[in-house]
Amino acid sequence: MSTSTPDVRATDGVDWPSDWLRATLGFLALRALSGGPSYGYAIISELERHGLGAIKGGTLYPLLTRYEAAGLLTTEWRAGDGGPGRKYFALTEQGRAELTRLSADWRRFVASSVHYLDPERPEKEISP
């Protein structure tokens, strides 16, 4: 019996709308780094493995650069094993705090969205 967690795939071969990915990529990238330092391709693979689609490096790397400039990430070049080195990204304490804040905000937003989209919800709710 396997104890490994299966991949969480929200979709099989269906791409999420690009505006959804643009809106969430920032905190998803921070989440991908919450387990420790990583490099761009590994972050992209992590997101894809969890059903979030194929993210292009040209989309991810500028975001990581902005986060580094904002103090959310640090970077370190590490020598490659027989190949070129890699730039590793790691969360700072400020980055961890931002991930916590954004995750809480996202959960509230999703809960509000799910409530609003519920077909059983009355068309007009009376506000107090």
N, CA, C and O atoms as a GROMACS GRO file, in nm:
protein
  512
    1MET      N    1   0.083  -0.116   0.000
    1MET     CA    2   0.000   0.000   0.000
    1MET      C    3   0.088   0.124   0.000
    1MET      O    4   0.180   0.135   0.081
    2SER      N    5   0.060   0.216  -0.091
    2SER     CA    6   0.140   0.337  -0.105
    2SER      C    7   0.094   0.443  -0.006
    2SER      O    8  -0.026   0.462   0.016
    3THR      N    9   0.190   0.511   0.054
    3THR     CA   10   0.156   0.618   0.147
    3THR      C   11   0.174   0.756   0.084
    3THR      O   12   0.152   0.858   0.148
    4SER      N   13   0.214   0.758  -0.043
    4SER     CA   14   0.235   0.886  -0.109
    4SER      C   15   0.101   0.950  -0.143
    4SER      O   16   0.002   0.881  -0.168
    5THR      N   17   0.100   1.081  -0.142
    5THR     CA   18  -0.021   1.156  -0.174
    5THR      C   19  -0.033   1.164  -0.325
    5THR      O   20   0.063   1.202  -0.392
    6PRO      N   21  -0.149   1.128  -0.381
    6PRO     CA   22  -0.164   1.137  -0.526
    6PRO      C   23  -0.163   1.282  -0.571
    6PRO      O   24  -0.194   1.373  -0.494
    7ASP      N   25  -0.128   1.302  -0.697
    7ASP     CA   26  -0.132   1.436  -0.753
    7ASP      C   27  -0.274   1.489  -0.747
    7ASP      O   28  -0.370   1.416  -0.776
    8VAL      N   29  -0.288   1.613  -0.711
    8VAL     CA   30  -0.418   1.677  -0.709
    8VAL      C   31  -0.435   1.744  -0.845
    8VAL      O   32  -0.375   1.848  -0.872
    9ARG      N   33  -0.517   1.685  -0.930
    9ARG     CA   34  -0.536   1.736  -1.065
    9ARG      C   35  -0.678   1.788  -1.077
    9ARG      O   36  -0.775   1.712  -1.069
   10ALA      N   37  -0.689   1.918  -1.095
   10ALA     CA   38  -0.821   1.977  -1.109
   10ALA      C   39  -0.874   1.957  -1.249
   10ALA      O   40  -0.995   1.968  -1.273
   11THR      N   41  -0.787   1.929  -1.342
   11THR     CA   42  -0.828   1.918  -1.481
   11THR      C   43  -0.735   1.823  -1.554
   11THR      O   44  -0.616   1.817  -1.524
   12ASP      N   45  -0.788   1.750  -1.648
   12ASP     CA   46  -0.706   1.662  -1.731
   12ASP      C   47  -0.700   1.720  -1.871
   12ASP      O   48  -0.790   1.696  -1.952
   13GLY      N   49  -0.595   1.794  -1.900
   13GLY     CA   50  -0.576   1.848  -2.032
   13GLY      C   51  -0.657   1.974  -2.063
   13GLY      O   52  -0.652   2.022  -2.176
   14VAL      N   53  -0.730   2.026  -1.966
   14VAL     CA   54  -0.807   2.148  -1.988
   14VAL      C   55  -0.728   2.264  -1.928
   14VAL      O   56  -0.686   2.258  -1.813
   15ASP      N   57  -0.709   2.368  -2.006
   15ASP     CA   58  -0.636   2.485  -1.957
   15ASP      C   59  -0.729   2.577  -1.879
   15ASP      O   60  -0.843   2.599  -1.919
   16TRP      N   61  -0.679   2.629  -1.769
   16TRP     CA   62  -0.754   2.729  -1.695
   16TRP      C   63  -0.751   2.859  -1.773
   16TRP      O   64  -0.656   2.883  -1.848
   17PRO      N   65  -0.852   2.942  -1.758
   17PRO     CA   66  -0.848   3.073  -1.826
   17PRO      C   67  -0.723   3.150  -1.783
   17PRO      O   68  -0.687   3.151  -1.665
   18SER      N   69  -0.657   3.214  -1.877
   18SER     CA   70  -0.530   3.281  -1.848
   18SER      C   71  -0.546   3.392  -1.745
   18SER      O   72  -0.454   3.417  -1.667
   19ASP      N   73  -0.662   3.459  -1.743
   19ASP     CA   74  -0.678   3.565  -1.643
   19ASP      C   75  -0.686   3.508  -1.502
   19ASP      O   76  -0.646   3.575  -1.406
   20TRP      N   77  -0.737   3.385  -1.486
   20TRP     CA   78  -0.737   3.321  -1.354
   20TRP      C   79  -0.593   3.295  -1.310
   20TRP      O   80  -0.557   3.320  -1.194
   21LEU      N   81  -0.512   3.245  -1.401
   21LEU     CA   82  -0.372   3.215  -1.366
   21LEU      C   83  -0.294   3.342  -1.335
   21LEU      O   84  -0.215   3.346  -1.241
   22ARG      N   85  -0.316   3.446  -1.414
   22ARG     CA   86  -0.248   3.573  -1.386
   22ARG      C   87  -0.286   3.626  -1.248
   22ARG      O   88  -0.201   3.680  -1.176
   23ALA      N   89  -0.411   3.610  -1.210
   23ALA     CA   90  -0.457   3.662  -1.082
   23ALA      C   91  -0.402   3.584  -0.963
   23ALA      O   92  -0.389   3.639  -0.854
   24THR      N   93  -0.370   3.458  -0.981
   24THR     CA   94  -0.330   3.372  -0.869
   24THR      C   95  -0.183   3.331  -0.870
   24THR      O   96  -0.134   3.280  -0.769
   25LEU      N   97  -0.114   3.352  -0.979
   25LEU     CA   98   0.023   3.301  -0.991
   25LEU      C   99   0.114   3.353  -0.881
   25LEU      O  100   0.201   3.280  -0.834
   26GLY      N  101   0.097   3.476  -0.840
   26GLY     CA  102   0.185   3.533  -0.738
   26GLY      C  103   0.186   3.452  -0.610
   26GLY      O  104   0.291   3.409  -0.564
   27PHE      N  105   0.068   3.432  -0.552
   27PHE     CA  106   0.069   3.359  -0.425
   27PHE      C  107   0.087   3.209  -0.445
   27PHE      O  108   0.131   3.140  -0.353
   28LEU      N  109   0.054   3.157  -0.564
   28LEU     CA  110   0.083   3.016  -0.590
   28LEU      C  111   0.234   2.993  -0.597
   28LEU      O  112   0.283   2.891  -0.549
   29ALA      N  113   0.306   3.087  -0.656
   29ALA     CA  114   0.453   3.075  -0.661
   29ALA      C  115   0.511   3.085  -0.520
   29ALA      O  116   0.604   3.012  -0.487
   30LEU      N  117   0.457   3.175  -0.438
   30LEU     CA  118   0.504   3.184  -0.300
   30LEU      C  119   0.478   3.051  -0.228
   30LEU      O  120   0.563   3.003  -0.152
   31ARG      N  121   0.362   2.993  -0.251
   31ARG     CA  122   0.328   2.864  -0.189
   31ARG      C  123   0.424   2.755  -0.234
   31ARG      O  124   0.464   2.670  -0.154
   32ALA      N  125   0.460   2.756  -0.362
   32ALA     CA  126   0.554   2.656  -0.413
   32ALA      C  127   0.690   2.667  -0.343
   32ALA      O  128   0.763   2.568  -0.334
   33LEU      N  129   0.722   2.785  -0.296
   33LEU     CA  130   0.850   2.806  -0.228
   33LEU      C  131   0.841   2.786  -0.076
   33LEU      O  132   0.943   2.794  -0.007
   34SER      N  133   0.723   2.760  -0.025
   34SER     CA  134   0.707   2.748   0.120
   34SER      C  135   0.779   2.627   0.178
   34SER      O  136   0.808   2.624   0.297
   35GLY      N  137   0.808   2.528   0.095
   35GLY     CA  138   0.880   2.410   0.142
   35GLY      C  139   1.030   2.424   0.142
   35GLY      O  140   1.101   2.337   0.191
   36GLY      N  141   1.078   2.533   0.088
   36GLY     CA  142   1.222   2.556   0.084
   36GLY      C  143   1.264   2.613  -0.050
   36GLY      O  144   1.183   2.621  -0.142
   37PRO      N  145   1.392   2.652  -0.062
   37PRO     CA  146   1.440   2.714  -0.185
   37PRO      C  147   1.419   2.624  -0.307
   37PRO      O  148   1.426   2.502  -0.298
   38SER      N  149   1.394   2.689  -0.420
   38SER     CA  150   1.374   2.615  -0.544
   38SER      C  151   1.409   2.706  -0.661
   38SER      O  152   1.430   2.826  -0.643
   39TYR      N  153   1.415   2.649  -0.779
   39TYR     CA  154   1.447   2.724  -0.900
   39TYR      C  155   1.325   2.726  -0.991
   39TYR      O  156   1.231   2.649  -0.971
   40GLY      N  157   1.328   2.812  -1.090
   40GLY     CA  158   1.212   2.839  -1.174
   40GLY      C  159   1.147   2.716  -1.235
   40GLY      O  160   1.026   2.699  -1.223
   41TYR      N  161   1.225   2.632  -1.301
   41TYR     CA  162   1.167   2.515  -1.367
   41TYR      C  163   1.098   2.423  -1.266
   41TYR      O  164   0.993   2.366  -1.295
   42ALA      N  165   1.157   2.407  -1.148
   42ALA     CA  166   1.097   2.322  -1.045
   42ALA      C  167   0.966   2.383  -0.994
   42ALA      O  168   0.872   2.309  -0.965
   43ILE      N  169   0.959   2.514  -0.984
   43ILE     CA  170   0.835   2.581  -0.944
   43ILE      C  171   0.727   2.556  -1.049
   43ILE      O  172   0.613   2.523  -1.016
   44ILE      N  173   0.763   2.573  -1.175
   44ILE     CA  174   0.669   2.548  -1.285
   44ILE      C  175   0.619   2.404  -1.281
   44ILE      O  176   0.500   2.380  -1.297
   45SER      N  177   0.710   2.309  -1.260
   45SER     CA  178   0.673   2.167  -1.254
   45SER      C  179   0.581   2.140  -1.136
   45SER      O  180   0.486   2.062  -1.148
   46GLU      N  181   0.608   2.201  -1.023
   46GLU     CA  182   0.525   2.184  -0.903
   46GLU      C  183   0.382   2.232  -0.929
   46GLU      O  184   0.286   2.162  -0.895
   47LEU      N  185   0.369   2.348  -0.989
   47LEU     CA  186   0.236   2.402  -1.017
   47LEU      C  187   0.161   2.314  -1.117
   47LEU      O  188   0.042   2.288  -1.102
   48GLU      N  189   0.232   2.269  -1.219
   48GLU     CA  190   0.169   2.182  -1.320
   48GLU      C  191   0.127   2.048  -1.258
   48GLU      O  192   0.019   1.997  -1.288
   49ARG      N  193   0.212   1.993  -1.173
   49ARG     CA  194   0.182   1.865  -1.109
   49ARG      C  195   0.057   1.874  -1.022
   49ARG      O  196  -0.012   1.774  -1.000
   50HIS      N  197   0.027   1.993  -0.972
   50HIS     CA  198  -0.090   2.012  -0.887
   50HIS      C  199  -0.212   2.063  -0.964
   50HIS      O  200  -0.305   2.117  -0.905
   51GLY      N  201  -0.209   2.046  -1.097
   51GLY     CA  202  -0.326   2.074  -1.178
   51GLY      C  203  -0.349   2.219  -1.214
   51GLY      O  204  -0.459   2.258  -1.251
   52LEU      N  205  -0.244   2.301  -1.202
   52LEU     CA  206  -0.260   2.443  -1.226
   52LEU      C  207  -0.219   2.484  -1.367
   52LEU      O  208  -0.216   2.603  -1.399
   53GLY      N  209  -0.187   2.388  -1.450
   53GLY     CA  210  -0.154   2.417  -1.589
   53GLY      C  211  -0.006   2.444  -1.611
   53GLY      O  212   0.073   2.449  -1.517
   54ALA      N  213   0.028   2.463  -1.736
   54ALA     CA  214   0.166   2.488  -1.776
   54ALA      C  215   0.192   2.639  -1.772
   54ALA      O  216   0.132   2.715  -1.848
   55ILE      N  217   0.279   2.680  -1.683
   55ILE     CA  218   0.317   2.820  -1.669
   55ILE      C  219   0.444   2.841  -1.749
   55ILE      O  220   0.536   2.760  -1.743
   56LYS      N  221   0.450   2.948  -1.823
   56LYS     CA  222   0.569   2.978  -1.903
   56LYS      C  223   0.672   3.051  -1.818
   56LYS      O  224   0.638   3.132  -1.731
   57GLY      N  225   0.799   3.020  -1.845
   57GLY     CA  226   0.907   3.088  -1.774
   57GLY      C  227   0.901   3.238  -1.792
   57GLY      O  228   0.933   3.314  -1.701
   58GLY      N  229   0.861   3.282  -1.912
   58GLY     CA  230   0.851   3.425  -1.940
   58GLY      C  231   0.743   3.494  -1.857
   58GLY      O  232   0.740   3.616  -1.848
   59THR      N  233   0.655   3.416  -1.797
   59THR     CA  234   0.554   3.469  -1.707
   59THR      C  235   0.604   3.462  -1.562
   59THR      O  236   0.585   3.557  -1.486
   60LEU      N  237   0.666   3.352  -1.526
   60LEU     CA  238   0.709   3.331  -1.387
   60LEU      C  239   0.830   3.415  -1.348
   60LEU      O  240   0.829   3.478  -1.243
   61TYR      N  241   0.935   3.417  -1.431
   61TYR     CA  242   1.059   3.482  -1.390
   61TYR      C  243   1.045   3.632  -1.363
   61TYR      O  244   1.103   3.680  -1.266
   62PRO      N  245   0.971   3.708  -1.443
   62PRO     CA  246   0.953   3.850  -1.407
   62PRO      C  247   0.880   3.867  -1.273
   62PRO      O  248   0.910   3.959  -1.198
   63LEU      N  249   0.786   3.780  -1.245
   63LEU     CA  250   0.715   3.785  -1.117
   63LEU      C  251   0.813   3.760  -1.002
   63LEU      O  252   0.811   3.833  -0.902
   64LEU      N  253   0.897   3.658  -1.016
   64LEU     CA  254   0.995   3.629  -0.911
   64LEU      C  255   1.092   3.744  -0.892
   64LEU      O  256   1.132   3.774  -0.780
   65THR      N  257   1.130   3.809  -1.002
   65THR     CA  258   1.220   3.925  -0.994
   65THR      C  259   1.152   4.040  -0.919
   65THR      O  260   1.216   4.106  -0.837
   66ARG      N  261   1.024   4.065  -0.946
   66ARG     CA  262   0.949   4.170  -0.874
   66ARG      C  263   0.940   4.136  -0.725
   66ARG      O  264   0.954   4.224  -0.640
   67TYR      N  265   0.916   4.009  -0.694
   67TYR     CA  266   0.907   3.969  -0.554
   67TYR      C  267   1.041   3.982  -0.483
   67TYR      O  268   1.045   4.015  -0.364
   68GLU      N  269   1.149   3.957  -0.554
   68GLU     CA  270   1.281   3.976  -0.495
   68GLU      C  271   1.302   4.125  -0.464
   68GLU      O  272   1.349   4.160  -0.357
   69ALA      N  273   1.267   4.211  -0.560
   69ALA     CA  274   1.283   4.355  -0.540
   69ALA      C  275   1.196   4.406  -0.425
   69ALA      O  276   1.232   4.502  -0.358
   70ALA      N  277   1.082   4.342  -0.403
   70ALA     CA  278   0.990   4.382  -0.296
   70ALA      C  279   1.031   4.324  -0.160
   70ALA      O  280   0.968   4.354  -0.059
   71GLY      N  281   1.134   4.240  -0.158
   71GLY     CA  282   1.181   4.184  -0.032
   71GLY      C  283   1.110   4.057   0.011
   71GLY      O  284   1.125   4.012   0.125
   72LEU      N  285   1.031   3.998  -0.080
   72LEU     CA  286   0.959   3.875  -0.046
   72LEU      C  287   1.044   3.750  -0.068
   72LEU      O  288   1.019   3.646  -0.008
   73LEU      N  289   1.145   3.762  -0.153
   73LEU     CA  290   1.232   3.649  -0.188
   73LEU      C  291   1.378   3.691  -0.181
   73LEU      O  292   1.411   3.809  -0.197
   74THR      N  293   1.463   3.594  -0.158
   74THR     CA  294   1.607   3.611  -0.178
   74THR      C  295   1.648   3.515  -0.288
   74THR      O  296   1.577   3.419  -0.318
   75THR      N  297   1.762   3.541  -0.348
   75THR     CA  298   1.812   3.452  -0.453
   75THR      C  299   1.955   3.410  -0.423
   75THR      O  300   2.029   3.478  -0.352
   76GLU      N  301   1.990   3.297  -0.479
   76GLU     CA  302   2.125   3.242  -0.463
   76GLU      C  303   2.156   3.159  -0.587
   76GLU      O  304   2.075   3.076  -0.630
   77TRP      N  305   2.274   3.182  -0.645
   77TRP     CA  306   2.318   3.099  -0.757
   77TRP      C  307   2.388   2.977  -0.701
   77TRP      O  308   2.474   2.988  -0.614
   78ARG      N  309   2.351   2.860  -0.753
   78ARG     CA  310   2.414   2.735  -0.712
   78ARG      C  311   2.472   2.668  -0.835
   78ARG      O  312   2.411   2.666  -0.942
   79ALA      N  313   2.589   2.613  -0.817
   79ALA     CA  314   2.655   2.544  -0.928
   79ALA      C  315   2.574   2.422  -0.969
   79ALA      O  316   2.514   2.354  -0.885
   80GLY      N  317   2.572   2.397  -1.099
   80GLY     CA  318   2.501   2.280  -1.150
   80GLY      C  319   2.589   2.157  -1.148
   80GLY      O  320   2.711   2.167  -1.141
   81ASP      N  321   2.527   2.040  -1.153
   81ASP     CA  322   2.601   1.915  -1.159
   81ASP      C  323   2.639   1.888  -1.304
   81ASP      O  324   2.564   1.823  -1.377
   82GLY      N  325   2.754   1.938  -1.345
   82GLY     CA  326   2.800   1.916  -1.481
   82GLY      C  327   2.733   2.006  -1.584
   82GLY      O  328   2.756   1.989  -1.704
   83GLY      N  329   2.654   2.099  -1.541
   83GLY     CA  330   2.584   2.191  -1.632
   83GLY      C  331   2.586   2.331  -1.575
   83GLY      O  332   2.657   2.360  -1.478
   84PRO      N  333   2.509   2.418  -1.635
   84PRO     CA  334   2.508   2.555  -1.586
   84PRO      C  335   2.445   2.563  -1.446
   84PRO      O  336   2.368   2.476  -1.406
   85GLY      N  337   2.480   2.668  -1.375
   85GLY     CA  338   2.423   2.689  -1.242
   85GLY      C  339   2.276   2.727  -1.251
   85GLY      O  340   2.222   2.754  -1.359
   86ARG      N  341   2.212   2.728  -1.136
   86ARG     CA  342   2.070   2.763  -1.128
   86ARG      C  343   2.052   2.872  -1.024
   86ARG      O  344   2.122   2.879  -0.924
   87LYS      N  345   1.955   2.957  -1.052
   87LYS     CA  346   1.920   3.062  -0.959
   87LYS      C  347   1.808   3.008  -0.870
   87LYS      O  348   1.698   2.980  -0.917
   88TYR      N  349   1.837   2.995  -0.741
   88TYR     CA  350   1.739   2.947  -0.645
   88TYR      C  351   1.672   3.066  -0.577
   88TYR      O  352   1.735   3.166  -0.546
   89PHE      N  353   1.542   3.050  -0.554
   89PHE     CA  354   1.462   3.151  -0.488
   89PHE      C  355   1.418   3.095  -0.353
   89PHE      O  356   1.388   2.977  -0.342
   90ALA      N  357   1.415   3.180  -0.251
   90ALA     CA  358   1.371   3.139  -0.117
   90ALA      C  359   1.286   3.250  -0.057
   90ALA      O  360   1.311   3.369  -0.080
   91LEU      N  361   1.187   3.210   0.020
   91LEU     CA  362   1.102   3.307   0.088
   91LEU      C  363   1.178   3.375   0.201
   91LEU      O  364   1.256   3.312   0.272
   92THR      N  365   1.155   3.504   0.216
   92THR     CA  366   1.203   3.576   0.333
   92THR      C  367   1.092   3.570   0.438
   92THR      O  368   0.984   3.518   0.411
   93GLU      N  369   1.117   3.621   0.556
   93GLU     CA  370   1.011   3.628   0.658
   93GLU      C  371   0.896   3.715   0.606
   93GLU      O  372   0.779   3.684   0.628
   94GLN      N  373   0.930   3.822   0.538
   94GLN     CA  374   0.826   3.907   0.478
   94GLN      C  375   0.746   3.829   0.373
   94GLN      O  376   0.625   3.846   0.363
   95GLY      N  377   0.814   3.746   0.296
   95GLY     CA  378   0.747   3.662   0.196
   95GLY      C  379   0.654   3.561   0.261
   95GLY      O  380   0.544   3.537   0.210
   96ARG      N  381   0.697   3.501   0.371
   96ARG     CA  382   0.611   3.407   0.443
   96ARG      C  383   0.487   3.477   0.498
   96ARG      O  384   0.376   3.423   0.492
   97ALA      N  385   0.506   3.597   0.552
   97ALA     CA  386   0.393   3.673   0.605
   97ALA      C  387   0.296   3.710   0.492
   97ALA      O  388   0.175   3.705   0.510
   98GLU      N  389   0.351   3.746   0.377
   98GLU     CA  390   0.266   3.781   0.262
   98GLU      C  391   0.189   3.659   0.212
   98GLU      O  392   0.072   3.671   0.176
   99LEU      N  393   0.253   3.543   0.210
   99LEU     CA  394   0.184   3.420   0.171
   99LEU      C  395   0.069   3.391   0.267
   99LEU      O  396  -0.040   3.355   0.223
  100THR      N  397   0.092   3.406   0.395
  100THR     CA  398  -0.013   3.383   0.495
  100THR      C  399  -0.129   3.479   0.474
  100THR      O  400  -0.245   3.438   0.476
  101ARG      N  401  -0.099   3.606   0.453
  101ARG     CA  402  -0.202   3.707   0.431
  101ARG      C  403  -0.281   3.679   0.304
  101ARG      O  404  -0.404   3.679   0.305
  102LEU      N  405  -0.210   3.655   0.194
  102LEU     CA  406  -0.277   3.630   0.066
  102LEU      C  407  -0.360   3.501   0.069
  102LEU      O  408  -0.467   3.495   0.009
  103SER      N  409  -0.311   3.399   0.137
  103SER     CA  410  -0.386   3.273   0.147
  103SER      C  411  -0.517   3.294   0.220
  103SER      O  412  -0.621   3.242   0.179
  104ALA      N  413  -0.514   3.370   0.329
  104ALA     CA  414  -0.636   3.399   0.405
  104ALA      C  415  -0.733   3.481   0.320
  104ALA      O  416  -0.853   3.454   0.317
  105ASP      N  417  -0.680   3.582   0.252
  105ASP     CA  418  -0.765   3.664   0.164
  105ASP      C  419  -0.827   3.579   0.054
  105ASP      O  420  -0.945   3.594   0.023
  106TRP      N  421  -0.748   3.491  -0.004
  106TRP     CA  422  -0.798   3.406  -0.112
  106TRP      C  423  -0.909   3.314  -0.062
  106TRP      O  424  -1.011   3.297  -0.130
  107ARG      N  425  -0.892   3.256   0.054
  107ARG     CA  426  -0.996   3.168   0.108
  107ARG      C  427  -1.128   3.244   0.129
  107ARG      O  428  -1.235   3.191   0.101
  108ARG      N  429  -1.119   3.367   0.178
  108ARG     CA  430  -1.240   3.448   0.195
  108ARG      C  431  -1.303   3.480   0.060
  108ARG      O  432  -1.426   3.475   0.046
  109PHE      N  433  -1.221   3.512  -0.039
  109PHE     CA  434  -1.271   3.543  -0.172
  109PHE      C  435  -1.340   3.422  -0.235
  109PHE      O  436  -1.448   3.434  -0.294
  110VAL      N  437  -1.277   3.306  -0.223
  110VAL     CA  438  -1.335   3.183  -0.277
  110VAL      C  439  -1.468   3.151  -0.208
  110VAL      O  440  -1.565   3.115  -0.274
  111ALA      N  441  -1.472   3.165  -0.076
  111ALA     CA  442  -1.596   3.138  -0.003
  111ALA      C  443  -1.707   3.232  -0.050
  111ALA      O  444  -1.821   3.189  -0.068
  112SER      N  445  -1.675   3.359  -0.068
  112SER     CA  446  -1.776   3.455  -0.116
  112SER      C  447  -1.820   3.420  -0.258
  112SER      O  448  -1.939   3.428  -0.289
  113SER      N  449  -1.727   3.381  -0.342
  113SER     CA  450  -1.759   3.345  -0.480
  113SER      C  451  -1.847   3.221  -0.486
  113SER      O  452  -1.945   3.217  -0.560
  114VAL      N  453  -1.812   3.119  -0.408
  114VAL     CA  454  -1.891   2.996  -0.406
  114VAL      C  455  -2.032   3.026  -0.356
  114VAL      O  456  -2.130   2.975  -0.412
  115HIS      N  457  -2.042   3.107  -0.253
  115HIS     CA  458  -2.175   3.144  -0.202
  115HIS      C  459  -2.255   3.216  -0.310
  115HIS      O  460  -2.372   3.186  -0.331
  116TYR      N  461  -2.193   3.310  -0.378
  116TYR     CA  462  -2.262   3.388  -0.480
  116TYR      C  463  -2.306   3.301  -0.598
  116TYR      O  464  -2.414   3.320  -0.653
  117LEU      N  465  -2.223   3.205  -0.635
  117LEU     CA  466  -2.253   3.119  -0.750
  117LEU      C  467  -2.348   3.004  -0.717
  117LEU      O  468  -2.394   2.935  -0.808
  118ASP      N  469  -2.378   2.982  -0.591
  118ASP     CA  470  -2.465   2.872  -0.550
  118ASP      C  471  -2.603   2.887  -0.615
  118ASP      O  472  -2.671   2.987  -0.593
  119PRO      N  473  -2.644   2.787  -0.695
  119PRO     CA  474  -2.774   2.797  -0.762
  119PRO      C  475  -2.891   2.797  -0.664
  119PRO      O  476  -3.001   2.837  -0.700
  120GLU      N  477  -2.869   2.752  -0.542
  120GLU     CA  478  -2.975   2.751  -0.440
  120GLU      C  479  -2.987   2.885  -0.368
  120GLU      O  480  -3.080   2.906  -0.290
  121ARG      N  481  -2.893   2.975  -0.393
  121ARG     CA  482  -2.895   3.106  -0.329
  121ARG      C  483  -3.010   3.187  -0.386
  121ARG      O  484  -3.031   3.188  -0.507
  122PRO      N  485  -3.086   3.255  -0.300
  122PRO     CA  486  -3.195   3.341  -0.353
  122PRO      C  487  -3.138   3.446  -0.447
  122PRO      O  488  -3.028   3.496  -0.426
  123GLU      N  489  -3.214   3.479  -0.550
  123GLU     CA  490  -3.169   3.581  -0.647
  123GLU      C  491  -3.139   3.713  -0.580
  123GLU      O  492  -3.037   3.777  -0.609
  124LYS      N  493  -3.225   3.755  -0.490
  124LYS     CA  494  -3.203   3.879  -0.418
  124LYS      C  495  -3.200   3.848  -0.269
  124LYS      O  496  -3.297   3.798  -0.212
  125GLU      N  497  -3.088   3.879  -0.209
  125GLU     CA  498  -3.078   3.861  -0.064
  125GLU      C  499  -3.101   3.997   0.001
  125GLU      O  500  -3.053   4.099  -0.048
  126ILE      N  501  -3.173   3.996   0.109
  126ILE     CA  502  -3.203   4.120   0.180
  126ILE      C  503  -3.082   4.155   0.266
  126ILE      O  504  -3.035   4.075   0.347
  127SER      N  505  -3.034   4.277   0.248
  127SER     CA  506  -2.921   4.325   0.327
  127SER      C  507  -2.973   4.386   0.456
  127SER      O  508  -3.077   4.453   0.456
  128PRO      N  509  -2.904   4.364   0.565
  128PRO     CA  510  -2.948   4.422   0.693
  128PRO      C  511  -2.932   4.572   0.694
  128PRO      O  512  -2.964   4.637   0.794
   0.00000   0.00000   0.00000
